């Protein structure tokens, strides 16, 4: 007897107008005799909030799931949250884009049935995306996951003046940033917060990280691209005596003077791509290059 494919479904509980795509996905999986497990908050959203009558094989909390595939229903933000939950399980993620831009989640709702068919036919590839982690000095601890697929940003608090960030790479002093913050991004995250702050687009698989300042006080400050086996050490000082650390957008406070270390994690995030998806064509489409007909 052939073993059933097992799917864990995560979703955005704020997209009330997109519930039809969720219903469609579950129906397709049921037709393929899949085992379906749903993240509890998302299950409550679709059954109680959307009044959908869906039958699944189980509901899970946190990272208490063991499946063959994870499905993210939302935009890139939802996929980042899914990646944090998958962590080092090595479970490949399928990103269904019912959000907006969708660099990571690139399966349109109209393509769900074809995507599931391709999964069963083995007509897909798995892209490995590097992950970075943050460690803090002393007794200072992060409340959220220390791992980021996109980026880790050190930022001033809302009403504070700019902060001072002393940066060293592999023990060698680089510079002290006087800025609103500093972003350390992976190639995956280069088209996110990094790009909006003037950082470069970095192609996947290049084995690099980039340091990009947020609103630097000096015009001489420019992004720096370094090998991803680098260890980036930062010491932060602020007049408000605390700063924010955002790990894939999820922020927490750190005390003034805390030293942090950012380096490549041992695990990767595995995202499923289908055969007709190419990085540069996706980039051209999302960035709307070539649409100016002047």
C-alpha positions as MATLAB code, in Angstrom:
seq = 'XXXXXXXXXXXXXXXXXXXXXXXXXXXXXXXXXXXXXXXXXXXXXXXXXXXXXXXXXXXXXXXXXXXXXXXXXXXXXXXXXXXXXXXXXXXXXXXXXXXXXXXXXXXXXXXXXXXXXXXXXXXXXXXXXXXXXXXXXXXXXXXXXXXXXXXXXXXXXXXXXXXXXXXXXXXXXXXXXXXXXXXXXXXXXXXXXXXXXXXXXXXXXXXXXXXXXXXXXXXXXXXXXXXXXXXXXXXXXXXXXXXXXXXXXXXXXXXXXXXXXXXXXXXXXXXXXXXXXXXXXXXXXXXXXXXXXX';
ca = [
       0.000    0.000    0.000;
       1.347    3.423   -1.006;
       1.921    5.789    1.900;
      -0.278    8.882    1.889;
       1.296   12.293    1.462;
       0.935   14.387    4.614;
       0.456   18.160    4.446;
       0.588   20.801    7.193;
      -1.317   23.977    6.309;
      -0.463   27.410    7.704;
      -2.323   30.575    6.782;
      -2.946   34.266    7.237;
      -5.879   34.776    9.597;
      -6.446   38.364    8.393;
      -7.321   37.671    4.755;
     -11.041   37.135    5.076;
     -11.779   37.683    1.376;
      -9.458   34.884    0.270;
     -11.183   31.925    1.962;
     -12.245   30.399   -1.372;
      -8.624   29.494   -2.131;
      -8.376   27.693    1.212;
     -11.529   25.692    0.548;
     -10.217   24.818   -2.929;
      -6.878   23.607   -1.565;
      -8.450   21.351    1.048;
     -10.857   19.882   -1.511;
      -7.980   19.101   -3.912;
      -5.940   17.451   -1.160;
      -8.931   15.365   -0.107;
      -9.434   14.193   -3.695;
      -5.810   13.045   -3.674;
      -6.417   11.099   -0.442;
      -3.856   13.215    1.427;
      -3.555   13.493    5.178;
      -4.318   17.092    6.119;
      -3.158   18.837    9.292;
      -3.906   22.492   10.032;
      -2.281   25.010   12.363;
      -4.797   25.637   15.169;
      -5.218   29.449   14.784;
      -5.744   29.015   11.047;
      -8.206   26.158   11.577;
     -10.222   28.296   13.979;
     -10.155   31.131   11.453;
     -11.570   29.048    8.598;
     -14.125   27.118   10.667;
     -15.323   29.718   13.167;
     -14.417   32.981   11.430;
     -15.279   31.890    7.892;
     -17.906   29.294    8.855;
     -16.359   26.700    6.542;
     -17.136   23.054    7.130;
     -13.817   21.317    6.531;
     -12.717   17.826    7.511;
      -9.038   17.392    8.375;
      -6.950   14.636    9.919;
      -5.573   16.741   12.737;
      -4.923   20.142   14.275;
      -1.530   21.062   15.692;
       0.099   23.711   17.861;
       3.583   25.203   17.561;
       5.981   22.855   15.806;
       4.143   19.702   16.863;
       3.710   18.266   13.375;
       5.407   15.591   11.275;
       4.526   15.862    7.586;
       5.944   15.548    4.086;
       5.065   19.085    2.957;
       4.121   22.416    4.549;
       1.753   24.746    2.689;
       1.769   28.482    3.379;
      -1.485   30.269    2.462;
      -0.832   34.019    2.337;
       1.927   36.330    1.193;
       5.654   36.329    1.836;
       5.081   37.310    5.470;
       3.034   34.164    6.043;
       5.733   32.067    4.400;
       8.358   33.586    6.710;
       6.226   32.617    9.712;
       5.803   29.124    8.267;
       9.573   28.826    7.807;
      10.072   29.789   11.465;
       7.668   27.045   12.526;
       9.240   24.435   10.241;
      12.663   25.473   11.619;
      15.113   22.600   11.150;
      12.574   19.878   10.333;
      13.758   19.927    6.691;
      10.121   19.984    5.529;
       9.766   21.565    2.062;
       7.368   24.511    1.860;
       4.843   25.290   -0.889;
       3.956   28.999   -0.953;
       0.457   29.872   -2.205;
       0.291   33.614   -2.787;
      -2.972   35.139   -1.634;
      -1.100   38.222   -0.489;
       0.414   40.963   -2.625;
       3.940   40.866   -4.060;
       4.946   37.258   -3.492;
       8.654   36.712   -4.196;
       8.676   33.615   -1.980;
       5.047   32.518   -2.239;
       4.698   32.221   -5.985;
       1.818   29.780   -6.573;
      -1.293   31.739   -7.584;
      -4.696   30.530   -6.283;
      -5.614   29.576   -9.857;
      -2.545   27.302   -9.961;
      -3.239   25.311   -6.808;
      -4.611   22.231   -8.553;
      -1.710   22.088  -11.004;
       0.786   22.558   -8.168;
      -0.638   19.643   -6.165;
      -0.671   17.488   -9.314;
       2.992   18.338   -9.865;
       3.767   17.390   -6.264;
       2.264   13.947   -6.761;
       4.009   13.582  -10.133;
       7.357   14.679   -8.689;
       7.483   17.546  -11.187;
       9.156   20.142   -8.980;
      12.493   21.155   -7.506;
      13.469   22.162   -3.982;
      15.512   25.338   -3.531;
      17.713   25.546   -0.437;
      17.660   28.987    1.215;
      20.301   29.949    3.770;
      19.223   31.039    7.236;
      20.966   33.414    9.637;
      20.823   33.420   13.425;
      21.365   36.035   16.101;
      23.016   35.473   19.474;
      23.116   38.008   22.299;
      25.713   38.630   24.976;
      25.298   38.018   28.674;
      21.869   37.330   30.113;
      20.022   39.256   27.407;
      17.694   36.834   25.605;
      15.426   37.150   22.591;
      11.766   36.374   23.174;
      11.230   35.194   19.587;
      13.002   32.690   17.351;
      16.631   33.685   16.681;
      16.536   32.413   13.078;
      15.779   34.522    9.995;
      15.195   33.506    6.390;
      15.080   37.127    5.173;
      16.911   39.474    7.510;
      17.849   40.608   10.981;
      17.597   44.349   11.647;
      18.840   46.420   14.575;
      16.591   49.485   14.789;
      16.006   52.570   16.912;
      12.804   52.746   18.920;
       9.957   54.908   17.601;
      10.712   58.165   19.419;
      14.469   57.826   19.799;
      17.254   59.630   17.981;
      19.584   57.656   15.745;
      21.613   54.847   17.263;
      25.279   53.928   17.166;
      26.222   50.450   15.920;
      29.840   49.343   16.098;
      30.331   46.589   13.486;
      33.094   44.007   13.220;
      33.389   41.126   10.769;
      35.352   38.029   11.820;
      36.843   40.078   14.647;
      38.030   42.933   12.403;
      36.519   46.353   13.059;
      34.645   47.734   10.015;
      32.899   50.961   11.006;
      30.511   52.515   13.500;
      27.145   53.232   11.915;
      25.325   56.367   13.032;
      21.898   55.579   11.631;
      18.297   54.629   12.325;
      19.387   51.022   12.094;
      21.305   48.288   10.304;
      19.992   45.373    8.249;
      21.839   42.088    7.802;
      20.178   40.282    4.917;
      20.431   36.949    3.161;
      20.079   36.722   -0.649;
      16.462   35.666   -0.057;
      15.755   38.838    1.912;
      17.622   41.170   -0.421;
      14.381   42.091   -2.243;
      12.625   42.956    1.025;
      13.551   45.564    3.672;
      17.107   45.681    2.317;
      15.928   46.788   -1.129;
      13.676   49.519    0.253;
      16.725   50.981    2.004;
      18.886   51.084   -1.112;
      20.574   47.701   -0.703;
      21.441   45.476   -3.684;
      19.415   42.613   -5.112;
      21.450   39.460   -4.466;
      20.879   36.379   -6.611;
      20.134   33.119   -4.777;
      22.983   30.702   -4.240;
      25.683   33.369   -4.146;
      26.726   32.475   -0.598;
      26.722   36.048    0.665;
      25.227   38.353    3.277;
      24.764   42.114    3.035;
      24.953   44.884    5.643;
      22.723   47.839    4.744;
      22.280   50.914    6.926;
      18.839   52.423    7.553;
      18.908   56.210    7.040;
      22.650   56.627    7.788;
      23.833   59.988    9.072;
      26.778   59.953    6.624;
      26.373   59.825    2.838;
      29.644   57.887    2.663;
      28.035   54.792    4.169;
      27.197   52.154    1.559;
      26.006   48.521    1.736;
      28.702   45.870    2.192;
      28.403   42.337    0.762;
      30.377   39.674    2.641;
      30.715   35.857    2.463;
      27.974   34.075    4.360;
      30.480   32.233    6.533;
      31.340   35.578    8.135;
      30.590   36.260   11.783;
      29.133   39.759   12.189;
      29.505   41.303   15.644;
      27.532   44.418   16.576;
      27.568   46.588   19.685;
      24.666   48.992   19.923;
      24.272   52.201   21.904;
      21.165   54.380   22.100;
      20.092   57.481   23.993;
      16.857   55.707   24.876;
      18.913   52.878   26.447;
      17.131   50.244   24.387;
      16.820   49.224   20.743;
      14.643   46.938   18.671;
      15.843   43.750   17.040;
      13.612   42.548   14.205;
      14.089   38.926   13.157;
      12.162   38.474    9.904;
       9.992   41.392   10.971;
       9.206   40.107   14.456;
      10.696   42.621   16.862;
      11.818   42.515   20.466;
      13.673   44.970   22.715;
      17.320   44.778   23.710;
      19.097   46.832   26.355;
      21.572   49.536   25.453;
      25.119   48.228   25.126;
      24.078   44.672   24.272;
      26.442   42.907   21.905;
      24.954   40.671   19.250;
      26.503   38.170   16.876;
      24.947   37.257   13.532;
      26.092   34.215   11.592;
      24.848   31.544    9.218;
      22.674   28.849   10.776;
      23.378   25.163   10.301;
      19.990   24.421    8.722;
      18.372   25.775    5.560;
      14.784   26.473    4.542;
      13.586   24.353    1.630;
      11.067   26.012   -0.706;
       9.400   24.130   -3.546;
       9.581   25.623   -7.031;
       7.809   24.275  -10.065;
       9.574   23.619  -13.354;
       8.398   26.701  -15.226;
       9.473   29.161  -12.507;
      12.731   31.030  -13.164;
      14.330   33.498  -10.752;
      15.095   36.312  -13.203;
      11.731   36.143  -14.943;
      10.045   36.301  -11.521;
      12.273   39.225  -10.555;
      11.501   41.047  -13.804;
       7.767   40.512  -13.295;
       7.655   41.554   -9.638;
       9.887   44.596  -10.188;
       7.912   45.513  -13.317;
      11.090   46.020  -15.320;
      10.522   46.946  -18.950;
       6.959   48.167  -18.488;
       7.871   51.810  -19.181;
       7.026   52.191  -22.882;
       8.477   55.677  -23.341;
];
